[in-house]
Amino acid sequence: MEFVKFGNKYVLRLDKGEEIVETLKEFCSQHGIKLGWIKGIGAVGEATIGLFETEKKEYHSVDLKGDYEITSLLGNISTMNGETYLHLHITLGDDKYTILGGHFARGVISATGEFLIESIDGEVDREFNDEVGLNLYKFK
Ligand code: FE
């Protein structure tokens, strides 16, 4: 991974073999980015995407292997219990030019990854919400 910084924005290149979620999380921790947004494109050879089943309040996920274009990765940065917390979603294009998408848990770069992190000078924490079953933004 290499990056350049312009003001509150970081432009990153992730390289073949790097796992996206861990790399971005580590980057945010190391640079003290506690609030912000992430977007990106690129290609992955493996990915795990999920769907939250609202009725049962549980995540289901699927592991993908093959050539996928990251047609869009979008997500945010916040904190929970003092730790960096990333919430990422992704859409992937496959060899039939169809799209798969969901909550993004894991993905390994197969060619390159081009990301923008926009840092916001602030901090938003999260807390588990029983009714929904997810870690929600906490504003008070
Ligand atoms: Fe999600």
Backbone and ligand atoms as CSV (ligand in chain L), in Angstrom:
chain,resi,resn,atom,element,x,y,z
A,1,MET,N,N,0.832,-1.187,0.000
A,1,MET,CA,C,0.000,0.000,0.000
A,1,MET,C,C,0.870,1.241,0.000
A,2,GLU,N,N,0.487,2.200,-0.834
A,2,GLU,CA,C,1.149,3.493,-0.804
A,2,GLU,C,C,0.072,4.556,-0.829
A,3,PHE,N,N,0.394,5.731,-0.306
A,3,PHE,CA,C,-0.616,6.787,-0.279
A,3,PHE,C,C,0.023,8.162,-0.398
A,4,VAL,N,N,-0.812,9.124,-0.753
A,4,VAL,CA,C,-0.430,10.530,-0.641
A,4,VAL,C,C,-1.576,11.246,0.044
A,5,LYS,N,N,-1.256,12.328,0.730
A,5,LYS,CA,C,-2.255,13.091,1.469
A,5,LYS,C,C,-2.343,14.503,0.905
A,6,PHE,N,N,-3.578,14.964,0.684
A,6,PHE,CA,C,-3.826,16.345,0.265
A,6,PHE,C,C,-4.890,16.907,1.192
A,7,GLY,N,N,-4.515,17.803,2.068
A,7,GLY,CA,C,-5.469,18.354,3.033
A,7,GLY,C,C,-6.016,17.243,3.904
A,8,ASN,N,N,-7.354,17.100,3.906
A,8,ASN,CA,C,-7.978,16.050,4.738
A,8,ASN,C,C,-8.254,14.784,3.927
A,9,LYS,N,N,-7.678,14.714,2.720
A,9,LYS,CA,C,-7.938,13.558,1.855
A,9,LYS,C,C,-6.683,12.726,1.626
A,10,TYR,N,N,-6.886,11.414,1.659
A,10,TYR,CA,C,-5.799,10.471,1.422
A,10,TYR,C,C,-6.118,9.677,0.166
A,11,VAL,N,N,-5.180,9.609,-0.752
A,11,VAL,CA,C,-5.323,8.791,-1.957
A,11,VAL,C,C,-4.427,7.569,-1.764
A,12,LEU,N,N,-5.035,6.373,-1.831
A,12,LEU,CA,C,-4.295,5.146,-1.543
A,12,LEU,C,C,-4.281,4.194,-2.730
A,13,ARG,N,N,-3.176,3.490,-2.856
A,13,ARG,CA,C,-3.115,2.381,-3.797
A,13,ARG,C,C,-2.844,1.115,-2.996
A,14,LEU,N,N,-3.762,0.152,-3.094
A,14,LEU,CA,C,-3.550,-1.153,-2.475
A,14,LEU,C,C,-3.067,-2.100,-3.559
A,15,ASP,N,N,-2.174,-2.984,-3.179
A,15,ASP,CA,C,-1.531,-3.846,-4.167
A,15,ASP,C,C,-1.977,-5.301,-4.065
A,16,LYS,N,N,-1.684,-6.015,-5.127
A,16,LYS,CA,C,-2.035,-7.428,-5.258
A,16,LYS,C,C,-1.701,-8.208,-3.978
A,17,GLY,N,N,-2.678,-8.971,-3.479
A,17,GLY,CA,C,-2.459,-9.802,-2.295
A,17,GLY,C,C,-2.866,-9.148,-0.990
A,18,GLU,N,N,-3.087,-7.817,-1.007
A,18,GLU,CA,C,-3.461,-7.132,0.237
A,18,GLU,C,C,-4.953,-7.293,0.512
A,19,GLU,N,N,-5.273,-7.533,1.778
A,19,GLU,CA,C,-6.671,-7.648,2.185
A,19,GLU,C,C,-7.180,-6.233,2.479
A,20,ILE,N,N,-8.281,-5.878,1.850
A,20,ILE,CA,C,-8.734,-4.479,1.854
A,20,ILE,C,C,-9.184,-3.981,3.228
A,21,VAL,N,N,-10.072,-4.723,3.893
A,21,VAL,CA,C,-10.683,-4.225,5.133
A,21,VAL,C,C,-9.623,-4.027,6.224
A,22,GLU,N,N,-8.769,-5.018,6.396
A,22,GLU,CA,C,-7.712,-4.943,7.409
A,22,GLU,C,C,-6.741,-3.813,7.097
A,23,THR,N,N,-6.370,-3.689,5.818
A,23,THR,CA,C,-5.409,-2.653,5.411
A,23,THR,C,C,-5.977,-1.253,5.654
A,24,LEU,N,N,-7.250,-1.047,5.302
A,24,LEU,CA,C,-7.859,0.272,5.482
A,24,LEU,C,C,-8.047,0.595,6.964
A,25,LYS,N,N,-8.439,-0.418,7.734
A,25,LYS,CA,C,-8.650,-0.221,9.173
A,25,LYS,C,C,-7.336,0.161,9.867
A,26,GLU,N,N,-6.312,-0.579,9.533
A,26,GLU,CA,C,-4.981,-0.316,10.070
A,26,GLU,C,C,-4.515,1.096,9.685
A,27,PHE,N,N,-4.770,1.469,8.436
A,27,PHE,CA,C,-4.368,2.789,7.956
A,27,PHE,C,C,-5.053,3.892,8.772
A,28,CYS,N,N,-6.361,3.734,8.989
A,28,CYS,CA,C,-7.120,4.742,9.743
A,28,CYS,C,C,-6.618,4.834,11.182
A,29,SER,N,N,-6.353,3.693,11.802
A,29,SER,CA,C,-5.824,3.681,13.176
A,29,SER,C,C,-4.493,4.412,13.236
A,30,GLN,N,N,-3.607,4.063,12.323
A,30,GLN,CA,C,-2.261,4.638,12.339
A,30,GLN,C,C,-2.246,6.141,12.083
A,31,HIS,N,N,-3.244,6.624,11.312
A,31,HIS,CA,C,-3.273,8.043,10.973
A,31,HIS,C,C,-4.272,8.830,11.819
A,32,GLY,N,N,-4.815,8.193,12.842
A,32,GLY,CA,C,-5.723,8.880,13.758
A,32,GLY,C,C,-7.010,9.357,13.105
A,33,ILE,N,N,-7.454,8.640,12.063
A,33,ILE,CA,C,-8.707,9.022,11.382
A,33,ILE,C,C,-9.860,8.335,12.113
A,34,LYS,N,N,-10.646,9.116,12.852
A,34,LYS,CA,C,-11.721,8.544,13.670
A,34,LYS,C,C,-13.096,8.726,13.047
A,35,LEU,N,N,-13.153,9.595,12.041
A,35,LEU,CA,C,-14.429,9.842,11.370
A,35,LEU,C,C,-14.150,10.176,9.905
A,36,GLY,N,N,-14.950,9.630,9.021
A,36,GLY,CA,C,-14.744,9.932,7.611
A,36,GLY,C,C,-15.474,8.966,6.698
A,37,TRP,N,N,-15.167,9.103,5.410
A,37,TRP,CA,C,-15.794,8.257,4.397
A,37,TRP,C,C,-14.724,7.685,3.476
A,38,ILE,N,N,-15.033,6.507,2.960
A,38,ILE,CA,C,-14.100,5.805,2.082
A,38,ILE,C,C,-14.818,5.476,0.785
A,39,LYS,N,N,-14.143,5.651,-0.327
A,39,LYS,CA,C,-14.679,5.103,-1.567
A,39,LYS,C,C,-13.542,4.501,-2.373
A,40,GLY,N,N,-13.895,3.565,-3.276
A,40,GLY,CA,C,-12.831,2.940,-4.026
A,40,GLY,C,C,-13.311,2.079,-5.178
A,41,ILE,N,N,-12.346,1.781,-6.049
A,41,ILE,CA,C,-12.564,0.851,-7.154
A,41,ILE,C,C,-11.322,-0.029,-7.255
A,42,GLY,N,N,-11.378,-1.044,-8.107
A,42,GLY,CA,C,-10.232,-1.923,-8.263
A,42,GLY,C,C,-10.680,-3.312,-8.660
A,43,ALA,N,N,-9.902,-4.308,-8.261
A,43,ALA,CA,C,-10.245,-5.687,-8.598
A,43,ALA,C,C,-9.870,-6.609,-7.443
A,44,VAL,N,N,-10.744,-7.587,-7.179
A,44,VAL,CA,C,-10.456,-8.592,-6.150
A,44,VAL,C,C,-10.571,-10.000,-6.741
A,45,GLY,N,N,-9.835,-10.936,-6.123
A,45,GLY,CA,C,-9.883,-12.335,-6.535
A,45,GLY,C,C,-10.639,-13.189,-5.532
A,46,GLU,N,N,-10.813,-12.631,-4.339
A,46,GLU,CA,C,-11.594,-13.286,-3.280
A,46,GLU,C,C,-12.338,-12.191,-2.546
A,47,ALA,N,N,-13.558,-12.508,-2.125
A,47,ALA,CA,C,-14.309,-11.537,-1.335
A,47,ALA,C,C,-15.349,-12.252,-0.490
A,48,THR,N,N,-15.670,-11.650,0.635
A,48,THR,CA,C,-16.782,-12.121,1.462
A,48,THR,C,C,-17.764,-10.977,1.603
A,49,ILE,N,N,-18.993,-11.226,1.130
A,49,ILE,CA,C,-20.028,-10.192,1.222
A,49,ILE,C,C,-21.201,-10.746,2.022
A,50,GLY,N,N,-21.917,-9.860,2.685
A,50,GLY,CA,C,-22.977,-10.306,3.577
A,50,GLY,C,C,-24.271,-9.556,3.415
A,51,LEU,N,N,-25.285,-10.155,4.024
A,51,LEU,CA,C,-26.608,-9.531,4.083
A,51,LEU,C,C,-27.135,-9.705,5.498
A,52,PHE,N,N,-27.654,-8.621,6.064
A,52,PHE,CA,C,-28.219,-8.680,7.404
A,52,PHE,C,C,-29.697,-9.021,7.304
A,53,GLU,N,N,-30.061,-10.129,7.916
A,53,GLU,CA,C,-31.471,-10.533,7.912
A,53,GLU,C,C,-32.143,-9.846,9.095
A,54,THR,N,N,-32.964,-8.844,8.778
A,54,THR,CA,C,-33.507,-7.963,9.815
A,54,THR,C,C,-34.420,-8.684,10.800
A,55,GLU,N,N,-35.200,-9.660,10.292
A,55,GLU,CA,C,-36.130,-10.393,11.150
A,55,GLU,C,C,-35.389,-11.188,12.237
A,56,LYS,N,N,-34.379,-11.919,11.802
A,56,LYS,CA,C,-33.609,-12.755,12.749
A,56,LYS,C,C,-32.437,-12.016,13.383
A,57,LYS,N,N,-32.171,-10.803,12.877
A,57,LYS,CA,C,-31.052,-9.989,13.365
A,57,LYS,C,C,-29.728,-10.734,13.250
A,58,GLU,N,N,-29.529,-11.354,12.106
A,58,GLU,CA,C,-28.241,-12.026,11.912
A,58,GLU,C,C,-27.709,-11.845,10.491
A,59,TYR,N,N,-26.376,-11.913,10.417
A,59,TYR,CA,C,-25.705,-11.759,9.129
A,59,TYR,C,C,-25.567,-13.096,8.422
A,60,HIS,N,N,-25.768,-13.079,7.131
A,60,HIS,CA,C,-25.454,-14.231,6.296
A,60,HIS,C,C,-24.374,-13.756,5.351
A,61,SER,N,N,-23.454,-14.650,5.015
A,61,SER,CA,C,-22.412,-14.200,4.094
A,61,SER,C,C,-22.057,-15.289,3.093
A,62,VAL,N,N,-21.423,-14.851,2.035
A,62,VAL,CA,C,-20.988,-15.773,0.991
A,62,VAL,C,C,-19.543,-15.444,0.629
A,63,ASP,N,N,-18.739,-16.488,0.423
A,63,ASP,CA,C,-17.350,-16.312,-0.002
A,63,ASP,C,C,-17.273,-16.446,-1.516
A,64,LEU,N,N,-16.689,-15.474,-2.160
A,64,LEU,CA,C,-16.566,-15.487,-3.622
A,64,LEU,C,C,-15.110,-15.677,-4.017
A,65,LYS,N,N,-14.911,-16.403,-5.105
A,65,LYS,CA,C,-13.554,-16.604,-5.635
A,65,LYS,C,C,-13.629,-16.480,-7.152
A,66,GLY,N,N,-12.727,-15.711,-7.752
A,66,GLY,CA,C,-12.751,-15.518,-9.199
A,66,GLY,C,C,-12.311,-14.109,-9.526
A,67,ASP,N,N,-12.561,-13.694,-10.760
A,67,ASP,CA,C,-12.217,-12.328,-11.147
A,67,ASP,C,C,-13.420,-11.410,-10.961
A,68,TYR,N,N,-13.242,-10.420,-10.118
A,68,TYR,CA,C,-14.313,-9.453,-9.866
A,68,TYR,C,C,-13.764,-8.037,-9.944
A,69,GLU,N,N,-14.486,-7.200,-10.665
A,69,GLU,CA,C,-14.199,-5.769,-10.636
A,69,GLU,C,C,-14.908,-5.187,-9.418
A,70,ILE,N,N,-14.216,-4.363,-8.673
A,70,ILE,CA,C,-14.909,-3.579,-7.635
A,70,ILE,C,C,-15.532,-2.402,-8.372
A,71,THR,N,N,-16.808,-2.532,-8.702
A,71,THR,CA,C,-17.433,-1.427,-9.434
A,71,THR,C,C,-17.724,-0.267,-8.485
A,72,SER,N,N,-17.885,-0.588,-7.199
A,72,SER,CA,C,-18.040,0.474,-6.214
A,72,SER,C,C,-17.834,-0.070,-4.808
A,73,LEU,N,N,-16.968,0.569,-4.081
A,73,LEU,CA,C,-16.849,0.300,-2.645
A,73,LEU,C,C,-17.127,1.623,-1.964
A,74,LEU,N,N,-18.038,1.581,-0.996
A,74,LEU,CA,C,-18.428,2.804,-0.309
A,74,LEU,C,C,-18.612,2.492,1.166
A,75,GLY,N,N,-18.116,3.362,2.004
A,75,GLY,CA,C,-18.290,3.083,3.427
A,75,GLY,C,C,-17.834,4.226,4.298
A,76,ASN,N,N,-17.940,4.005,5.604
A,76,ASN,CA,C,-17.579,5.066,6.534
A,76,ASN,C,C,-16.664,4.590,7.652
A,77,ILE,N,N,-16.088,5.571,8.300
A,77,ILE,CA,C,-15.158,5.339,9.413
A,77,ILE,C,C,-15.770,5.980,10.655
A,78,SER,N,N,-15.807,5.219,11.728
A,78,SER,CA,C,-16.218,5.769,13.012
A,78,SER,C,C,-15.436,5.021,14.078
A,79,THR,N,N,-15.898,5.089,15.315
A,79,THR,CA,C,-15.205,4.352,16.376
A,79,THR,C,C,-16.223,3.575,17.204
A,80,MET,N,N,-15.746,2.528,17.852
A,80,MET,CA,C,-16.567,1.813,18.832
A,80,MET,C,C,-15.638,1.265,19.901
A,81,ASN,N,N,-15.947,1.566,21.140
A,81,ASN,CA,C,-15.096,1.167,22.279
A,81,ASN,C,C,-13.637,1.561,22.063
A,82,GLY,N,N,-13.448,2.761,21.530
A,82,GLY,CA,C,-12.095,3.288,21.348
A,82,GLY,C,C,-11.340,2.714,20.150
A,83,GLU,N,N,-11.976,1.817,19.418
A,83,GLU,CA,C,-11.316,1.188,18.257
A,83,GLU,C,C,-11.872,1.747,16.951
A,84,THR,N,N,-11.028,1.743,15.931
A,84,THR,CA,C,-11.492,2.129,14.598
A,84,THR,C,C,-12.575,1.152,14.144
A,85,TYR,N,N,-13.657,1.703,13.595
A,85,TYR,CA,C,-14.772,0.866,13.148
A,85,TYR,C,C,-15.102,1.246,11.709
A,86,LEU,N,N,-14.946,0.287,10.808
A,86,LEU,CA,C,-15.286,0.543,9.400
A,86,LEU,C,C,-16.607,-0.122,9.062
A,87,HIS,N,N,-17.446,0.592,8.343
A,87,HIS,CA,C,-18.679,0.009,7.814
A,87,HIS,C,C,-18.625,0.181,6.302
A,88,LEU,N,N,-18.435,-0.942,5.614
A,88,LEU,CA,C,-18.187,-0.895,4.168
A,88,LEU,C,C,-19.203,-1.730,3.393
A,89,HIS,N,N,-19.612,-1.222,2.255
A,89,HIS,CA,C,-20.453,-1.977,1.322
A,89,HIS,C,C,-19.734,-2.032,-0.028
A,90,ILE,N,N,-20.089,-3.065,-0.813
A,90,ILE,CA,C,-19.370,-3.215,-2.077
A,90,ILE,C,C,-20.296,-3.766,-3.159
A,91,THR,N,N,-20.053,-3.370,-4.399
A,91,THR,CA,C,-20.660,-4.069,-5.536
A,91,THR,C,C,-19.515,-4.588,-6.396
A,92,LEU,N,N,-19.668,-5.830,-6.841
A,92,LEU,CA,C,-18.639,-6.508,-7.623
A,92,LEU,C,C,-19.223,-6.950,-8.956
A,93,GLY,N,N,-18.483,-6.736,-10.019
A,93,GLY,CA,C,-18.905,-7.179,-11.344
A,93,GLY,C,C,-18.166,-8.457,-11.704
A,94,ASP,N,N,-18.917,-9.473,-12.161
A,94,ASP,CA,C,-18.263,-10.753,-12.481
A,94,ASP,C,C,-18.047,-10.933,-13.988
A,95,ASP,N,N,-17.654,-12.156,-14.392
A,95,ASP,CA,C,-17.309,-12.388,-15.804
A,95,ASP,C,C,-18.527,-12.460,-16.719
A,96,LYS,N,N,-19.725,-12.391,-16.132
A,96,LYS,CA,C,-20.944,-12.311,-16.940
A,96,LYS,C,C,-21.455,-10.869,-16.990
A,97,TYR,N,N,-20.665,-9.979,-16.432
A,97,TYR,CA,C,-21.022,-8.560,-16.323
A,97,TYR,C,C,-22.266,-8.362,-15.478
A,98,THR,N,N,-22.477,-9.268,-14.540
A,98,THR,CA,C,-23.562,-9.080,-13.576
A,98,THR,C,C,-22.948,-8.607,-12.261
A,99,ILE,N,N,-23.799,-8.049,-11.443
A,99,ILE,CA,C,-23.357,-7.417,-10.203
A,99,ILE,C,C,-23.799,-8.206,-8.975
A,100,LEU,N,N,-22.866,-8.368,-8.046
A,100,LEU,CA,C,-23.166,-8.933,-6.739
A,100,LEU,C,C,-22.819,-7.847,-5.738
A,101,GLY,N,N,-23.566,-7.784,-4.675
A,101,GLY,CA,C,-23.238,-6.733,-3.720
A,101,GLY,C,C,-23.717,-7.032,-2.330
A,102,GLY,N,N,-23.164,-6.305,-1.385
A,102,GLY,CA,C,-23.585,-6.466,-0.006
A,102,GLY,C,C,-22.648,-5.785,0.970
A,103,HIS,N,N,-22.857,-6.126,2.217
A,103,HIS,CA,C,-21.982,-5.662,3.295
A,103,HIS,C,C,-20.608,-6.295,3.045
A,104,PHE,N,N,-19.584,-5.475,3.075
A,104,PHE,CA,C,-18.254,-5.970,2.695
A,104,PHE,C,C,-17.451,-6.363,3.926
A,105,ALA,N,N,-17.121,-7.659,4.017
A,105,ALA,CA,C,-16.388,-8.172,5.182
A,105,ALA,C,C,-14.909,-8.386,4.898
A,106,ARG,N,N,-14.593,-8.770,3.651
A,106,ARG,CA,C,-13.218,-9.150,3.351
A,106,ARG,C,C,-13.019,-9.206,1.844
A,107,GLY,N,N,-11.831,-8.799,1.380
A,107,GLY,CA,C,-11.546,-8.892,-0.044
A,107,GLY,C,C,-10.058,-8.765,-0.292
A,108,VAL,N,N,-9.552,-9.585,-1.186
A,108,VAL,CA,C,-8.116,-9.576,-1.478
A,108,VAL,C,C,-7.893,-9.018,-2.887
A,109,ILE,N,N,-7.077,-7.987,-2.936
A,109,ILE,CA,C,-6.771,-7.328,-4.216
A,109,ILE,C,C,-6.086,-8.316,-5.175
A,110,SER,N,N,-6.589,-8.354,-6.433
A,110,SER,CA,C,-5.998,-9.251,-7.439
A,110,SER,C,C,-5.192,-8.485,-8.485
A,111,ALA,N,N,-5.431,-7.188,-8.575
A,111,ALA,CA,C,-4.690,-6.373,-9.549
A,111,ALA,C,C,-4.242,-5.082,-8.870
A,112,THR,N,N,-5.197,-4.202,-8.638
A,112,THR,CA,C,-4.894,-2.984,-7.885
A,112,THR,C,C,-6.162,-2.479,-7.222
A,113,GLY,N,N,-6.003,-1.618,-6.252
A,113,GLY,CA,C,-7.133,-0.988,-5.573
A,113,GLY,C,C,-6.842,0.488,-5.418
A,114,GLU,N,N,-7.808,1.329,-5.817
A,114,GLU,CA,C,-7.620,2.779,-5.758
A,114,GLU,C,C,-8.689,3.373,-4.856
A,115,PHE,N,N,-8.238,3.963,-3.765
A,115,PHE,CA,C,-9.173,4.402,-2.726
A,115,PHE,C,C,-8.981,5.867,-2.375
A,116,LEU,N,N,-10.069,6.452,-1.929
A,116,LEU,CA,C,-10.027,7.810,-1.384
A,116,LEU,C,C,-10.596,7.748,0.025
A,117,ILE,N,N,-9.837,8.237,0.980
A,117,ILE,CA,C,-10.341,8.384,2.344
A,117,ILE,C,C,-10.468,9.863,2.618
A,118,GLU,N,N,-11.674,10.275,2.978
A,118,GLU,CA,C,-11.909,11.661,3.324
A,118,GLU,C,C,-12.087,11.731,4.836
A,119,SER,N,N,-11.150,12.367,5.480
A,119,SER,CA,C,-11.164,12.439,6.936
A,119,SER,C,C,-11.965,13.659,7.401
A,120,ILE,N,N,-12.784,13.439,8.429
A,120,ILE,CA,C,-13.546,14.545,9.033
A,120,ILE,C,C,-12.958,14.782,10.416
A,121,ASP,N,N,-12.719,16.052,10.729
A,121,ASP,CA,C,-12.116,16.398,12.006
A,121,ASP,C,C,-13.165,16.288,13.106
A,122,GLY,N,N,-13.352,15.088,13.615
A,122,GLY,CA,C,-14.357,14.852,14.643
A,122,GLY,C,C,-14.346,13.400,15.036
A,123,GLU,N,N,-15.331,13.022,15.808
A,123,GLU,CA,C,-15.399,11.642,16.266
A,123,GLU,C,C,-16.858,11.267,16.471
A,124,VAL,N,N,-17.260,10.118,15.933
A,124,VAL,CA,C,-18.595,9.586,16.172
A,124,VAL,C,C,-18.439,8.140,16.635
A,125,ASP,N,N,-19.051,7.848,17.758
A,125,ASP,CA,C,-18.938,6.517,18.344
A,125,ASP,C,C,-20.146,5.677,17.921
A,126,ARG,N,N,-20.073,4.398,18.211
A,126,ARG,CA,C,-21.197,3.498,17.927
A,126,ARG,C,C,-21.593,2.752,19.185
A,127,GLU,N,N,-22.848,2.276,19.161
A,127,GLU,CA,C,-23.299,1.441,20.267
A,127,GLU,C,C,-24.292,0.430,19.718
A,128,PHE,N,N,-24.273,-0.745,20.329
A,128,PHE,CA,C,-25.157,-1.810,19.872
A,128,PHE,C,C,-26.605,-1.458,20.182
A,129,ASN,N,N,-27.465,-1.616,19.175
A,129,ASN,CA,C,-28.896,-1.366,19.352
A,129,ASN,C,C,-29.625,-2.707,19.334
A,130,ASP,N,N,-30.232,-3.021,20.448
A,130,ASP,CA,C,-30.933,-4.294,20.650
A,130,ASP,C,C,-32.084,-4.497,19.672
A,131,GLU,N,N,-32.828,-3.419,19.459
A,131,GLU,CA,C,-34.026,-3.509,18.628
A,131,GLU,C,C,-33.671,-3.853,17.181
A,132,VAL,N,N,-32.583,-3.261,16.684
A,132,VAL,CA,C,-32.162,-3.492,15.301
A,132,VAL,C,C,-31.189,-4.672,15.194
A,133,GLY,N,N,-30.352,-4.793,16.212
A,133,GLY,CA,C,-29.363,-5.872,16.208
A,133,GLY,C,C,-28.048,-5.477,15.553
A,134,LEU,N,N,-27.832,-4.162,15.451
A,134,LEU,CA,C,-26.607,-3.669,14.809
A,134,LEU,C,C,-25.952,-2.578,15.659
A,135,ASN,N,N,-24.696,-2.290,15.347
A,135,ASN,CA,C,-23.970,-1.202,16.009
A,135,ASN,C,C,-24.283,0.099,15.282
A,136,LEU,N,N,-25.060,0.960,15.927
A,136,LEU,CA,C,-25.513,2.185,15.267
A,136,LEU,C,C,-24.687,3.392,15.718
A,137,TYR,N,N,-24.693,4.429,14.880
A,137,TYR,CA,C,-24.108,5.708,15.259
A,137,TYR,C,C,-24.752,6.158,16.558
A,138,LYS,N,N,-23.930,6.685,17.451
A,138,LYS,CA,C,-24.428,7.185,18.742
A,138,LYS,C,C,-24.064,8.668,18.827
A,139,PHE,N,N,-25.083,9.530,18.900
A,139,PHE,CA,C,-24.838,10.954,18.865
A,139,PHE,C,C,-24.975,11.653,20.206
A,140,LYS,N,N,-25.330,10.914,21.249
A,140,LYS,CA,C,-25.434,11.558,22.578
A,140,LYS,C,C,-24.915,10.630,23.664
L,1,FE,FE,FE,-23.631,-2.988,6.303
